[in-house]
């Protein structure tokens, strides 16, 4: 249905939207977990 680039972009946008909504409803301390997750994702993928 999608090629890899389009699927990755769409999936990334959905993930960012979900993370954005989640972070808006959480205290600022959770930004540390978010940043750590991004770093881990960059290393693994």
N, C-alpha and C positions, 0 to 999 in steps of 0.2 A: 504493500500500500504506500509506504514511504520509502525513499532511499535513506541511507544512514544519516546523512547530514540533516535532512528535514526532520526525521524522527528525533534526532538528538536535540535539535533546536526546540521543537515543540515540547519534548519531554522536559528540557531544561526550563523553558518558560513556565510550564505547569508547576514544576518543583519550586521555582522562585516565587511564584504567586502564593503557593501553599506556605512556604517558609515566611514570606512577608506577612501573611495573615496571622500565622502562628506567633511571630515575633511581636507584632503589634499588641497582642493580647497577653504577652508575658513581660516580666520585669527585665531590666537592662542586663542583669547578670547572665541571662541566657545567650546574649551575644557572644560570650566566651565559648559556649558550646557550639554555636553556629560557626564561628571562625575556625575552631578546631575541626569541625566536620568538613569545612571547605578545604582546609589544608590536607586532611587525610584523603579526601576525594581527589585532590590534585596529585597526590603521591601515587595513589592506587590506579587512577585512570588518566 
